[in-house]
Amino acid sequence: MATTPNYGWATPNDSDPFKNGASAIRTLGNAIDSTLFNFINIKQIVTASYATSTSNSTNVAADTGLTATITPSSVNSKILILLNQAGCAKSAGNAANSIRINLLRGASIITYPAVTGAFTNSALVNQISVSCVYLDSPATTSATTYKTQFLNNANAASVTVQQDSALSNIILVELEF
């Protein structure tokens, strides 16, 4: 068997008999699994939940109450954020109502998990959950807080998060590559 130049994985030679192909593929697969396992190192996991209903009728972002803090062990660490903002609802008060969800690191918005969530273009009530997966590079070893905020794009009537005590969750996973 030959080896690959980058990782030294065993691979079949062109002249190897076919009967050894399955064994060579298993060997290569195991080597890939082992390398990937060593390539991504989970350093820590932080979780938080929040279920208190909160409303906002303005286009000024307000905290949802969902927040989690992680202290990366290296400036090279990545933070994988798994978010489920539950019970995102718009009231029937205005046809243009829709909810925007912001994901923040500290005071800075890093992404928008929902831009016009629950929009119906009518005065109907609508409720959704908003999920997001985001890989962040905070480049710090200081305590880093992630949170969500929300607002009503129409600046009229109200939008709500955690309506009916729906449980929102955030999971922060520190990864080192």
Backbone torsions as a table, in degrees:
resi	resn	phi	psi	omega
1	MET	NA	143.5	175.4
2	ALA	-90.7	171.3	175.5
3	THR	-124.0	151.4	177.6
4	THR	-74.8	149.8	-175.9
5	PRO	-69.4	-30.3	-173.5
6	ASN	-84.9	-39.1	-171.5
7	TYR	-123.0	-5.6	179.6
8	GLY	72.4	20.4	179.0
9	TRP	-71.0	141.8	176.8
10	ALA	-74.1	128.7	177.0
11	THR	-132.4	152.4	-179.4
12	PRO	-69.6	145.7	171.7
13	ASN	-79.2	159.6	176.4
14	ASP	-60.1	-28.9	-176.8
15	SER	-89.2	-6.8	179.5
16	ASP	-63.5	140.8	178.1
17	PRO	-65.1	149.7	-177.8
18	PHE	-57.7	-34.5	-176.4
19	LYS	-61.0	-22.6	178.2
20	ASN	-90.1	-2.7	-177.5
21	GLY	-60.7	-44.3	-178.9
22	ALA	-62.1	-42.7	179.1
23	SER	-63.5	-42.4	-179.7
24	ALA	-65.4	-38.8	179.0
25	ILE	-66.5	-41.7	176.8
26	ARG	-60.9	-44.6	179.8
27	THR	-61.0	-44.7	178.8
28	LEU	-64.2	-44.8	178.9
29	GLY	-59.0	-44.5	178.8
30	ASN	-63.8	-38.9	179.0
31	ALA	-65.7	-39.7	178.1
32	ILE	-64.9	-47.0	178.5
33	ASP	-56.6	-46.5	-178.1
34	SER	-63.7	-42.2	-179.3
35	THR	-66.8	-44.3	179.5
36	LEU	-63.9	-39.5	178.8
37	PHE	-61.0	-38.6	178.8
38	ASN	-80.1	-20.3	-177.3
39	PHE	-76.4	-39.6	-179.7
40	ILE	-109.0	119.5	-178.2
41	ASN	-114.3	118.3	175.8
42	ILE	-82.6	117.3	-176.5
43	LYS	-89.5	-41.0	-179.9
44	GLN	-164.5	159.6	178.0
45	ILE	-132.3	131.9	177.6
46	VAL	-123.3	133.5	178.8
47	THR	-125.8	152.3	175.5
48	ALA	-150.4	150.0	177.9
49	SER	-134.5	157.2	177.7
50	TYR	-154.6	137.3	-174.9
51	ALA	-136.0	18.6	179.6
52	THR	-89.4	123.5	-180.0
53	SER	-62.5	132.5	-178.3
54	THR	-137.5	133.9	-178.0
55	SER	-117.6	157.2	178.7
56	ASN	-150.9	131.2	178.5
57	SER	-115.6	14.2	-178.8
58	THR	-117.4	171.4	174.6
59	ASN	-96.3	22.8	173.8
60	VAL	-102.4	124.8	-175.6
61	ALA	-62.1	135.1	177.0
62	ALA	-123.7	149.9	178.0
63	ASP	-66.4	140.5	176.0
64	THR	-83.7	-17.8	-175.0
65	GLY	98.8	-14.2	180.0
66	LEU	-85.1	118.3	-177.6
67	THR	-151.9	148.4	176.4
68	ALA	-148.7	146.1	-178.8
69	THR	-123.1	135.9	178.6
70	ILE	-132.7	145.3	176.0
71	THR	-113.1	101.1	-178.9
72	PRO	-59.5	144.0	-179.4
73	SER	-84.8	-11.7	-179.1
74	SER	-148.4	148.5	176.1
75	VAL	-67.8	-17.0	179.6
76	ASN	-90.3	-4.3	-179.2
77	SER	-66.7	149.9	171.9
78	LYS	-107.6	150.0	175.6
79	ILE	-115.5	116.4	175.6
80	LEU	-88.5	120.8	-177.5
81	ILE	-107.8	122.7	176.0
82	LEU	-113.3	117.7	-171.5
83	LEU	-126.2	137.0	167.9
84	ASN	-133.1	106.8	176.8
85	GLN	-94.8	107.1	-171.9
86	ALA	-95.0	160.1	174.8
87	GLY	62.3	38.5	178.1
88	CYS	-82.4	114.4	-172.8
89	ALA	-132.8	150.0	171.5
90	LYS	-113.4	144.0	179.5
91	SER	-82.9	173.5	178.9
92	ALA	-85.9	3.9	-173.1
93	GLY	-67.2	-19.2	-176.7
94	ASN	-157.2	133.4	-178.6
95	ALA	-63.9	-27.0	-176.6
96	ALA	-88.6	-1.8	180.0
97	ASN	-55.0	138.0	168.8
98	SER	-159.8	157.1	-175.4
99	ILE	-108.4	137.0	172.8
100	ARG	-113.2	132.6	177.0
101	ILE	-110.1	129.8	176.7
102	ASN	-110.8	138.3	171.2
103	LEU	-106.2	125.5	-175.6
104	LEU	-119.1	146.0	165.2
105	ARG	-109.3	113.9	-173.6
106	GLY	63.8	-124.9	179.7
107	ALA	-100.3	4.6	-175.4
108	SER	-104.9	130.2	174.8
109	ILE	-71.0	128.4	178.5
110	ILE	-107.1	-22.4	174.4
111	THR	-165.8	167.7	179.3
112	TYR	-117.6	95.1	179.1
113	PRO	-60.4	-28.3	174.4
114	ALA	-142.7	132.5	179.4
115	VAL	-103.0	-45.0	177.6
116	THR	-132.2	54.1	-176.9
117	GLY	-66.7	144.3	176.3
118	ALA	67.4	9.7	-179.8
119	PHE	-64.5	134.6	178.3
120	THR	-124.6	-10.0	-175.8
121	ASN	59.1	28.6	176.9
122	SER	-153.9	174.6	179.9
123	ALA	-87.1	28.3	177.7
124	LEU	-85.5	147.7	172.7
125	VAL	-75.7	143.0	177.7
126	ASN	-146.2	139.0	179.2
127	GLN	-131.9	135.8	-179.4
128	ILE	-138.7	169.4	165.6
129	SER	-113.0	145.6	-178.9
130	VAL	-117.9	122.9	178.0
131	SER	-114.2	151.9	-177.9
132	CYS	-152.9	140.7	170.7
133	VAL	-122.4	125.6	-175.5
134	TYR	-141.3	134.0	177.0
135	LEU	-104.2	116.4	-175.1
136	ASP	-108.8	151.7	175.9
137	SER	-122.4	83.4	-175.3
138	PRO	-71.7	-19.7	177.5
139	ALA	53.0	48.8	179.8
140	THR	-153.1	160.4	170.7
141	THR	-115.2	13.4	176.1
142	SER	-87.4	156.6	175.8
143	ALA	-55.3	129.0	-175.5
144	THR	-123.9	124.0	-177.5
145	THR	-102.5	131.5	174.1
146	TYR	-113.2	138.4	179.5
147	LYS	-152.4	169.2	176.0
148	THR	-116.8	149.7	173.5
149	GLN	-130.3	163.0	179.4
150	PHE	-145.4	159.3	177.7
151	LEU	-153.8	167.1	176.1
152	ASN	-101.1	115.1	-178.6
153	ASN	-58.9	-31.8	-176.5
154	ALA	-81.8	-13.6	-178.8
155	ASN	57.9	35.3	-179.1
156	ALA	-152.6	152.0	-178.0
157	ALA	57.1	-147.7	-176.4
158	SER	-141.2	154.7	169.7
159	VAL	-125.3	153.9	-173.7
160	THR	-136.1	147.7	169.6
161	VAL	-118.9	153.1	-176.1
162	GLN	55.8	33.6	179.1
163	GLN	-56.9	141.2	-178.5
164	ASP	58.0	33.5	179.4
165	SER	60.2	30.5	175.1
166	ALA	-60.4	139.8	-174.6
167	LEU	-89.8	116.1	174.7
168	SER	-93.9	147.9	-177.2
169	ASN	-136.5	147.0	170.8
170	ILE	-136.2	135.5	178.1
171	ILE	-124.1	128.0	177.2
172	LEU	-112.4	124.9	-179.5
173	VAL	-120.6	116.2	177.0
174	GLU	-82.0	123.3	179.7
175	LEU	-116.9	141.0	174.4
176	GLU	-123.5	126.1	-178.1
177	PHE	-100.7	NA	NA
